[in-house]
Amino acid sequence: MNDYARHLRNNATEAERRLWQHLRRRQMNGFKFRRQRPIGRYVCDFVCLEAHVIVELDGSQHHVAQAAYDAQRDTFLQSSGFRVLRFWNGSVFSEPDAVVRTIMEALTRSEMSGRFD
């Protein structure tokens, strides 16, 4: 699983690279994000372990057939205590401020509810 995660980090999509510019180096109020982090049997695009927030970017491959898999995956991650945020790749390019603002709101809600390890 770790080799697969490393492969994904080294072969990030353009949308993942763009969003990473906002998430890395604790730019989101000091919250640390990790890229392509394994959680259970899944590899998550971005995860903030301290706030239990996962950010997933969905590309054109996320069509009807993928929806059932994504729902199962999200159910597992949510039952593990994570809040899962999903964005279309296009949103990272067309409305990056809205994407970043939504992530910041999720981090702030986690902070206010005291959901930290």
Short mmCIF file of the C-alpha atoms (twelve columns), coordinates in Angstrom:
data_MODEL
# 
_entry.id   MODEL 
# 
loop_
_atom_site.group_PDB 
_atom_site.id 
_atom_site.type_symbol 
_atom_site.label_atom_id 
_atom_site.label_alt_id 
_atom_site.label_comp_id 
_atom_site.label_asym_id 
_atom_site.label_seq_id 
_atom_site.Cartn_x 
_atom_site.Cartn_y 
_atom_site.Cartn_z 
_atom_site.pdbx_PDB_model_num 
ATOM 1   C CA . MET A 1   0.000   0.000  0.000   1 
ATOM 2   C CA . ASN A 2   2.823   2.431  0.837   1 
ATOM 3   C CA . ASP A 3   4.483   1.803  -2.543  1 
ATOM 4   C CA . TYR A 4   1.187   2.553  -4.282  1 
ATOM 5   C CA . ALA A 5   0.758   5.754  -2.241  1 
ATOM 6   C CA . ARG A 6   4.311   6.802  -3.152  1 
ATOM 7   C CA . HIS A 7   3.542   6.129  -6.826  1 
ATOM 8   C CA . LEU A 8   0.439   8.340  -6.593  1 
ATOM 9   C CA . ARG A 9   2.404   11.150 -4.892  1 
ATOM 10  C CA . ASN A 10  4.999   11.037 -7.660  1 
ATOM 11  C CA . ASN A 11  2.333   11.033 -10.380 1 
ATOM 12  C CA . ALA A 12  -0.120  13.614 -9.085  1 
ATOM 13  C CA . THR A 13  -2.731  15.096 -11.372 1 
ATOM 14  C CA . GLU A 14  -2.541  18.789 -12.212 1 
ATOM 15  C CA . ALA A 15  -5.531  19.436 -9.926  1 
ATOM 16  C CA . GLU A 16  -3.786  17.632 -7.046  1 
ATOM 17  C CA . ARG A 17  -0.607  19.662 -7.600  1 
ATOM 18  C CA . ARG A 18  -2.610  22.914 -7.616  1 
ATOM 19  C CA . LEU A 19  -4.523  22.127 -4.439  1 
ATOM 20  C CA . TRP A 20  -1.352  20.915 -2.710  1 
ATOM 21  C CA . GLN A 21  0.069   24.415 -3.134  1 
ATOM 22  C CA . HIS A 22  -2.665  25.605 -0.714  1 
ATOM 23  C CA . LEU A 23  -2.514  22.690 1.735   1 
ATOM 24  C CA . ARG A 24  1.205   22.117 2.198   1 
ATOM 25  C CA . ARG A 25  3.489   23.692 4.781   1 
ATOM 26  C CA . ARG A 26  0.667   24.147 7.327   1 
ATOM 27  C CA . GLN A 27  -0.801  27.063 5.362   1 
ATOM 28  C CA . MET A 28  -4.330  26.220 6.520   1 
ATOM 29  C CA . ASN A 29  -4.226  27.764 10.024  1 
ATOM 30  C CA . GLY A 30  -1.343  25.498 10.991  1 
ATOM 31  C CA . PHE A 31  -3.073  22.223 10.070  1 
ATOM 32  C CA . LYS A 32  -0.780  19.605 8.562   1 
ATOM 33  C CA . PHE A 33  -1.984  17.786 5.470   1 
ATOM 34  C CA . ARG A 34  -0.470  14.647 3.998   1 
ATOM 35  C CA . ARG A 35  -0.756  13.581 0.362   1 
ATOM 36  C CA . GLN A 36  -1.829  10.138 -0.802  1 
ATOM 37  C CA . ARG A 37  -2.105  8.747  2.715   1 
ATOM 38  C CA . PRO A 38  -3.278  5.144  3.231   1 
ATOM 39  C CA . ILE A 39  -6.211  4.791  5.631   1 
ATOM 40  C CA . GLY A 40  -7.408  1.236  5.940   1 
ATOM 41  C CA . ARG A 41  -7.413  -0.263 2.477   1 
ATOM 42  C CA . TYR A 42  -7.842  3.110  0.765   1 
ATOM 43  C CA . VAL A 43  -5.375  5.804  -0.281  1 
ATOM 44  C CA . CYS A 44  -6.765  9.284  0.341   1 
ATOM 45  C CA . ASP A 45  -5.739  12.242 -1.825  1 
ATOM 46  C CA . PHE A 46  -5.208  14.591 1.145   1 
ATOM 47  C CA . VAL A 47  -5.740  14.036 4.843   1 
ATOM 48  C CA . CYS A 48  -5.405  16.152 7.953   1 
ATOM 49  C CA . LEU A 49  -5.089  13.569 10.712  1 
ATOM 50  C CA . GLU A 50  -5.418  16.017 13.603  1 
ATOM 51  C CA . ALA A 51  -8.742  17.414 12.338  1 
ATOM 52  C CA . HIS A 52  -9.973  14.124 10.823  1 
ATOM 53  C CA . VAL A 53  -10.611 15.784 7.453   1 
ATOM 54  C CA . ILE A 54  -10.058 14.036 4.121   1 
ATOM 55  C CA . VAL A 55  -10.095 15.886 0.799   1 
ATOM 56  C CA . GLU A 56  -10.747 13.887 -2.367  1 
ATOM 57  C CA . LEU A 57  -10.507 15.215 -5.914  1 
ATOM 58  C CA . ASP A 58  -12.683 13.527 -8.504  1 
ATOM 59  C CA . GLY A 59  -11.842 13.575 -12.178 1 
ATOM 60  C CA . SER A 60  -13.774 12.480 -15.223 1 
ATOM 61  C CA . GLN A 61  -13.305 8.806  -14.236 1 
ATOM 62  C CA . HIS A 62  -15.786 9.332  -11.366 1 
ATOM 63  C CA . HIS A 63  -18.935 8.460  -13.267 1 
ATOM 64  C CA . VAL A 64  -21.930 6.330  -12.320 1 
ATOM 65  C CA . ALA A 65  -19.954 3.072  -11.993 1 
ATOM 66  C CA . GLN A 66  -17.447 4.776  -9.691  1 
ATOM 67  C CA . ALA A 67  -20.186 6.315  -7.532  1 
ATOM 68  C CA . ALA A 68  -20.955 3.042  -5.713  1 
ATOM 69  C CA . TYR A 69  -17.274 2.471  -4.930  1 
ATOM 70  C CA . ASP A 70  -16.875 6.069  -3.725  1 
ATOM 71  C CA . ALA A 71  -19.957 5.739  -1.495  1 
ATOM 72  C CA . GLN A 72  -18.597 2.541  0.069   1 
ATOM 73  C CA . ARG A 73  -15.213 4.172  0.545   1 
ATOM 74  C CA . ASP A 74  -16.717 7.305  2.099   1 
ATOM 75  C CA . THR A 75  -18.835 5.187  4.456   1 
ATOM 76  C CA . PHE A 76  -15.727 3.379  5.698   1 
ATOM 77  C CA . LEU A 77  -13.768 6.614  6.134   1 
ATOM 78  C CA . GLN A 78  -16.671 8.310  7.924   1 
ATOM 79  C CA . SER A 79  -17.108 5.313  10.234  1 
ATOM 80  C CA . SER A 80  -13.403 5.708  11.034  1 
ATOM 81  C CA . GLY A 81  -14.140 9.229  12.266  1 
ATOM 82  C CA . PHE A 82  -13.211 11.281 9.199   1 
ATOM 83  C CA . ARG A 83  -15.147 13.992 7.431   1 
ATOM 84  C CA . VAL A 84  -14.801 13.456 3.664   1 
ATOM 85  C CA . LEU A 85  -14.876 16.445 1.320   1 
ATOM 86  C CA . ARG A 86  -15.144 15.767 -2.424  1 
ATOM 87  C CA . PHE A 87  -14.452 18.262 -5.172  1 
ATOM 88  C CA . TRP A 88  -14.375 17.925 -8.947  1 
ATOM 89  C CA . ASN A 89  -10.940 18.552 -10.432 1 
ATOM 90  C CA . GLY A 90  -12.441 21.376 -12.465 1 
ATOM 91  C CA . SER A 91  -13.432 23.222 -9.282  1 
ATOM 92  C CA . VAL A 92  -9.777  23.459 -8.266  1 
ATOM 93  C CA . PHE A 93  -9.157  25.410 -11.491 1 
ATOM 94  C CA . SER A 94  -12.406 27.368 -11.831 1 
ATOM 95  C CA . GLU A 95  -13.139 28.240 -8.183  1 
ATOM 96  C CA . PRO A 96  -10.013 27.603 -6.102  1 
ATOM 97  C CA . ASP A 97  -11.006 30.143 -3.445  1 
ATOM 98  C CA . ALA A 98  -14.316 28.354 -2.828  1 
ATOM 99  C CA . VAL A 99  -12.544 24.983 -2.527  1 
ATOM 100 C CA . VAL A 100 -9.999  26.370 -0.058  1 
ATOM 101 C CA . ARG A 101 -12.736 28.158 1.911   1 
ATOM 102 C CA . THR A 102 -14.776 24.936 2.208   1 
ATOM 103 C CA . ILE A 103 -11.731 23.030 3.455   1 
ATOM 104 C CA . MET A 104 -10.958 25.792 5.964   1 
ATOM 105 C CA . GLU A 105 -14.553 25.680 7.236   1 
ATOM 106 C CA . ALA A 106 -14.287 21.912 7.789   1 
ATOM 107 C CA . LEU A 107 -11.014 22.373 9.679   1 
ATOM 108 C CA . THR A 108 -12.527 25.137 11.801  1 
ATOM 109 C CA . ARG A 109 -15.579 23.001 12.642  1 
ATOM 110 C CA . SER A 110 -13.281 20.156 13.710  1 
ATOM 111 C CA . GLU A 111 -11.245 22.554 15.817  1 
ATOM 112 C CA . MET A 112 -14.360 23.964 17.507  1 
ATOM 113 C CA . SER A 113 -15.735 20.512 18.274  1 
ATOM 114 C CA . GLY A 114 -12.423 19.402 19.772  1 
ATOM 115 C CA . ARG A 115 -11.971 16.478 17.357  1 
ATOM 116 C CA . PHE A 116 -8.240  16.015 17.655  1 
ATOM 117 C CA . ASP A 117 -6.052  13.065 18.522  1 
# 
